[in-house]
Amino acid sequence: MIDISDLPIPGQVDISDLPIPPQPERPGFGANVGRGAANVLSQQLTGAQSLFDANKAAEKAAERQKAISETFGEQPGFEAVKKKYRENGLLPAVGEYIKQIPGAMEEQAPQIAESSAAARLAAAGVSAAGLPEAAPVAALAGMLGSSFMQQYGGDIERQAEEQRKAGKPVDINRVHAALAGAIQAPLDVAERFIPMGKSMVGSIFGKDVANLVYRGATKEAEELAAKKIAKEGFLATALKGTAKGVAGESIPELIQQAAERAQAGLSLTDEDAQNEYGNTLYQISQLGPLGALGRFSEKGAAKNLLAKPVQKPVATAELPVPPKEPTQVSTLTAEPPVTEPPITEPPPVTDVTEPPAPPPPIEPPVEPPVEPPQEIPTSTTPPPEDITPPLSTLTAEA
């Protein structure tokens, strides 16, 4: 027989004596990668479905997000670090932060892989079409298109989420989402290139993309940079790469977050916005090791570049000079013969290089002396004598 006096009275039960249910374990590698892949595909599917019915696409996206969370769990964030700090102090909080870094990078891996696949497929498509010179541009366009569809779908999901919180019916504005996506997509692509460096970008997205993005440096500048990075120690390389990764991603990511809030009709400066920006910076800091990996990749490429033998140009004086043949003229070194036009007598041209001499002074004309004409004998016979009497004789006779 049971004595009811031994039963506990409601309100007097000490809950501290009850067993504490086991806490869910931290998501592992498979869960982190699966969650990242599912989120990327879900956002892109939302963007594609919105072309037909945006409101219905947003409702289906909410159902998918719930299923993703139940299947793969949630990655601990900044709240877990703050809680650790309040309860246990600084060092345990730092330890919690470090533990979250692998999970953040694992969740980012599917997005990088999807972008790489889009770039390589676009480049392969134009190359198969007979336009291999357009492969780098096509690869970059493939990355932009993939990122835009993801950002566009995520913006639609954010609009629906905020409208549900406000108790409003879901009414998606696709124009606002598309404008925000057009801003976010180029920044999303750029922030991947910045921390990775040329060598890592070439390995993931293809050498054509790396040469297109990082072109412009001269060979001398590349060799100088290679010598500088090759001399760095392990710690210096890790710190510089991490700092570059965090700094290179911070500003683009904050602009993307502001664009997402603006298209959803939210304030950009209130307390909620500031908390969201702070959480974004926290997540970016966990991706800093990507910058370190990129720096180490650049260091390895620099050492390989410097290890190659330098080909010095051979002086022309050391080359053997072939004997010259007077009757043969090389068409590679001599100029082709020029056919001259027939020579014609040019009209006399006054030399214009020297000034003409001044004209002589003009003197008045002088008439030459008049001399009596001299008769030139035409023959050797002497002229006949004049037999005409003088005039006085004729007068007297008259």
C-alpha positions in Angstrom: 0.0 0.0 0.0 1.4 3.4 -1.0 1.5 6.2 1.5 0.5 9.3 -0.3 2.4 11.4 2.3 5.6 10.2 0.6 4.6 11.7 -2.7 6.1 15.1 -3.5 3.8 18.1 -3.2 3.6 20.4 -6.2 5.6 23.5 -5.7 8.0 21.8 -3.3 9.9 19.9 -6.0 13.6 20.9 -6.2 14.3 21.1 -10.0 18.0 21.2 -9.3 17.8 17.5 -8.5 16.3 16.6 -11.9 18.7 15.2 -14.5 19.7 17.8 -17.1 19.1 16.6 -20.6 22.2 16.3 -22.7 23.0 19.4 -24.8 23.1 18.9 -28.5 26.5 18.3 -29.8 28.3 20.9 -31.9 27.5 20.3 -35.6 30.2 18.3 -37.3 31.8 18.5 -40.7 28.9 16.8 -42.6 26.2 19.0 -41.0 28.1 22.2 -41.7 28.7 21.4 -45.3 25.2 20.1 -45.8 23.7 23.2 -44.2 25.8 25.5 -46.4 24.9 23.6 -49.6 21.2 23.5 -48.6 21.1 27.3 -48.0 22.8 28.1 -51.3 20.4 25.9 -53.3 17.4 27.1 -51.4 18.1 30.8 -52.1 18.7 30.2 -55.7 15.5 28.1 -56.0 13.6 31.0 -54.4 15.0 33.4 -57.0 14.0 31.1 -59.8 10.5 30.4 -58.4 9.9 34.1 -57.9 9.9 34.7 -61.6 6.4 33.0 -61.6 5.0 33.8 -58.2 7.2 35.7 -55.7 4.8 35.4 -52.8 4.4 31.6 -53.2 8.2 31.2 -53.6 8.7 33.1 -50.3 6.3 30.8 -48.5 8.0 27.7 -49.8 11.4 29.1 -48.9 10.2 29.5 -45.2 9.3 25.8 -45.2 12.7 24.8 -46.6 14.5 26.9 -44.1 12.7 25.2 -41.2 13.5 21.8 -42.6 17.2 22.8 -43.1 17.4 23.9 -39.5 15.8 20.7 -38.2 18.1 18.5 -40.4 21.5 20.1 -39.9 21.1 22.2 -36.8 22.4 25.7 -36.2 26.0 26.8 -36.1 26.9 28.5 -32.8 27.5 32.2 -33.2 28.5 35.4 -31.3 25.8 34.8 -28.6 27.6 31.6 -27.5 30.9 33.5 -27.2 29.3 36.2 -25.1 27.6 33.7 -22.9 31.0 31.9 -22.4 32.6 35.2 -21.4 29.9 36.1 -18.9 30.0 32.7 -17.2 33.7 31.7 -17.5 35.8 34.7 -18.5 38.0 35.7 -21.4 40.0 32.6 -22.1 37.1 30.3 -22.4 35.3 32.8 -24.6 38.4 32.9 -26.9 38.4 29.1 -26.9 34.7 29.1 -28.0 35.5 31.5 -30.8 38.3 29.4 -32.1 36.1 26.3 -32.0 33.6 28.0 -34.3 36.1 28.8 -37.0 36.2 25.3 -38.7 32.5 25.2 -38.8 32.2 28.6 -40.4 34.7 27.7 -43.1 33.0 24.3 -43.7 29.7 26.1 -44.2 31.3 28.5 -46.7 32.9 25.7 -48.8 29.7 24.8 -50.8 29.2 28.4 -51.9 32.8 28.6 -53.1 32.4 25.3 -54.9 29.2 26.3 -56.6 30.7 29.6 -57.8 33.8 27.7 -59.1 31.5 25.2 -61.0 29.6 28.1 -62.6 32.8 29.8 -63.7 34.3 26.7 -65.2 31.0 25.6 -67.0 30.6 29.1 -68.5 34.2 29.1 -69.8 33.9 25.5 -71.1 30.7 26.5 -72.9 32.1 29.4 -74.9 35.3 27.4 -75.6 33.2 24.6 -77.1 31.4 27.2 -79.2 34.7 28.2 -80.8 35.4 31.3 -78.8 38.2 30.4 -76.4 39.4 34.0 -76.2 36.1 34.8 -74.5 36.5 32.1 -71.8 37.8 34.5 -69.1 35.0 36.9 -69.5 32.4 34.1 -69.7 33.8 32.6 -66.5 33.5 35.8 -64.6 30.0 36.3 -66.0 29.1 32.8 -64.8 30.2 33.7 -61.3 28.3 37.0 -61.3 25.1 35.2 -62.5 25.3 32.5 -59.9 25.9 35.1 -57.1 23.1 37.3 -58.3 20.5 34.5 -58.2 21.5 33.6 -54.7 21.5 37.2 -53.4 18.2 37.9 -55.2 16.6 34.8 -53.6 18.0 35.7 -50.2 16.6 39.3 -50.5 13.1 37.9 -51.2 13.3 35.6 -48.2 14.3 38.6 -46.0 11.4 40.6 -47.2 9.0 37.8 -46.3 10.6 37.3 -42.9 10.3 40.9 -41.9 6.7 41.2 -43.1 5.8 38.1 -41.0 7.5 39.7 -38.0 5.4 42.9 -38.5 2.2 40.9 -38.8 1.7 41.9 -42.4 0.8 39.7 -45.3 3.6 38.6 -47.5 3.9 41.0 -50.5 7.2 40.6 -52.3 8.7 43.5 -54.3 10.9 41.8 -56.9 12.3 45.1 -58.2 13.7 46.0 -54.9 15.2 42.6 -54.5 16.7 42.7 -58.0 18.3 46.1 -57.5 19.8 45.0 -54.2 21.1 41.8 -55.9 22.7 43.8 -58.6 24.7 45.7 -55.9 25.5 42.6 -53.9 26.6 40.2 -56.6 29.8 42.1 -57.8 30.8 42.7 -54.2 30.3 39.0 -53.3 32.6 38.0 -56.2 35.2 40.6 -55.4 35.4 39.7 -51.7 36.3 36.1 -52.7 39.2 37.2 -54.8 40.7 39.6 -52.3 41.8 37.2 -49.6 42.7 34.3 -51.8 45.3 35.8 -54.1 46.1 35.0 -57.7 47.5 31.5 -57.1 44.5 30.3 -55.1 42.0 31.9 -57.4 43.6 30.2 -60.4 43.4 26.8 -58.6 39.7 27.2 -57.7 38.2 29.2 -60.5 40.7 28.7 -63.3 43.8 30.4 -64.6 41.9 32.4 -67.1 39.9 34.1 -64.3 43.1 34.7 -62.3 44.8 36.3 -65.3 41.8 38.5 -66.0 41.4 39.7 -62.4 45.0 40.2 -61.5 46.4 41.4 -64.8 48.3 44.7 -65.1 51.4 43.9 -63.0 54.7 43.9 -65.0 57.1 41.0 -64.8 59.6 43.1 -62.7 56.9 44.0 -60.2 55.8 40.4 -59.9 59.4 39.3 -59.2 59.9 42.0 -56.6 56.7 41.0 -54.8 57.7 37.3 -55.0 61.1 38.1 -53.4 59.3 40.0 -50.6 56.8 37.4 -49.8 59.2 34.5 -50.1 61.3 35.9 -47.2 58.3 36.0 -44.8 58.3 33.7 -41.8 55.4 31.4 -40.9 53.8 33.6 -38.3 54.2 36.8 -40.5 52.5 35.0 -43.4 49.6 33.8 -41.3 49.0 37.1 -39.6 49.2 39.2 -42.8 47.0 36.8 -44.7 44.4 36.7 -42.0 44.4 40.5 -41.7 44.1 40.9 -45.5 41.2 38.4 -45.5 39.3 40.2 -42.8 39.9 43.7 -44.1 39.1 42.7 -47.7 35.8 41.1 -46.9 34.5 43.5 -44.2 33.5 46.5 -46.3 31.9 44.6 -49.2 30.0 42.4 -46.7 28.7 45.4 -44.7 27.5 47.0 -47.9 25.7 43.9 -48.9 24.0 43.7 -45.5 22.9 47.3 -45.8 21.5 46.7 -49.2 19.6 43.6 -47.9 18.1 45.7 -45.0 17.2 48.6 -47.3 15.3 46.5 -49.9 13.4 44.9 -47.0 12.3 48.3 -45.7 14.4 48.3 -42.6 16.5 51.1 -41.0 20.2 51.3 -41.8 21.2 53.1 -38.6 19.0 52.0 -35.7 20.2 49.7 -32.9 19.0 46.6 -34.6 21.0 47.5 -37.7 24.1 48.1 -35.6 23.7 44.7 -33.9 23.3 43.1 -37.3 26.5 44.8 -38.7 28.4 43.7 -35.6 27.3 40.1 -36.1 28.3 40.3 -39.7 31.8 41.4 -38.8 32.0 38.6 -36.3 31.2 36.0 -39.0 33.7 37.6 -41.4 36.4 37.4 -38.7 35.9 33.6 -38.6 36.7 33.4 -42.3 40.0 35.2 -41.9 42.0 31.9 -42.2 40.9 31.9 -45.9 43.2 34.9 -46.3 46.0 33.0 -44.5 45.6 30.1 -46.9 45.7 32.5 -49.8 48.9 34.1 -48.4 50.6 30.7 -48.0 49.5 29.8 -51.5 51.1 33.0 -52.9 54.3 32.3 -50.9 54.6 28.8 -52.5 54.0 30.3 -56.0 56.7 32.9 -55.3 59.3 30.3 -54.3 58.5 28.4 -57.5 58.9 31.5 -59.5 62.2 32.4 -58.0 63.5 28.8 -58.3 63.2 28.9 -62.1 66.5 29.6 -63.9 66.7 33.1 -65.3 67.4 33.2 -69.0 69.9 36.0 -69.7 69.9 37.5 -73.1 73.0 36.6 -75.2 75.1 39.5 -76.4 75.0 40.0 -80.1 78.9 40.4 -80.2 79.3 36.8 -79.1 77.2 35.4 -82.0 79.1 34.2 -85.0 78.8 36.5 -88.0 78.2 34.7 -91.2 80.4 35.8 -94.2 78.9 38.4 -96.4 78.2 37.5 -100.0 78.4 40.5 -102.3 76.0 39.0 -104.9 73.3 38.1 -102.4 71.2 40.4 -100.2 69.3 39.0 -97.3 65.6 39.8 -97.4 65.5 39.8 -93.7 68.1 42.5 -93.0 68.3 44.6 -96.2 65.7 46.9 -97.5 64.0 46.0 -100.8 65.5 47.8 -103.8 63.7 50.9 -104.8 63.1 51.6 -108.5 64.0 55.2 -109.2 61.8 57.2 -111.7 63.5 58.4 -114.9 65.6 61.5 -114.5 64.2 64.6 -116.2 65.9 67.9 -116.5 64.4 70.2 -113.9 63.9 73.8 -114.7 66.6 76.0 -113.5 65.9 77.0 -109.9 67.5 79.9 -108.2 69.3 78.9 -105.1 67.1 80.1 -102.4 69.5 79.2 -99.7 71.6 82.3 -100.3 70.3 85.8 -100.7 70.6 87.2 -104.2 73.3 89.7 -104.9 72.3 93.3 -105.0 71.7 94.7 -108.5 74.5 96.9 -109.9 74.0 100.6 -109.8 72.1 102.0 -112.8 74.2 104.4 -114.8 72.8 106.8 -117.4 73.3 105.6 -120.9 76.2 107.1 -122.7 75.9 107.5 -126.5 78.9 106.2 -128.3 80.8 108.8 -130.5 79.5 109.1 -134.0 82.1 108.3 -136.5 81.7 109.1 -140.2 80.8 106.1 -142.2 83.6 104.6 -143.9 83.1 103.4 -147.4 84.4 100.0 -147.9 85.7 99.4 -151.3 84.0 96.7 -153.1 86.6 96.3 -155.7 90.3 97.1 -156.5 89.4 99.4 -159.4 89.8 103.1 -158.4 86.7 105.2 -158.5 86.2 107.4 -161.6 87.3 111.0 -161.4 84.6 113.6 -161.1 84.5 115.6 -164.3 81.8 117.9 -163.3 83.0 121.5 -163.5 82.9 123.6 -160.4 79.9 125.7 -159.8 81.7 129.0 -160.2 82.6 128.2 -163.8 79.1 127.3 -164.7 77.9 130.6 -163.2 80.3 132.7 -165.2 79.5 131.1 -168.4 75.9 131.8 -168.0 
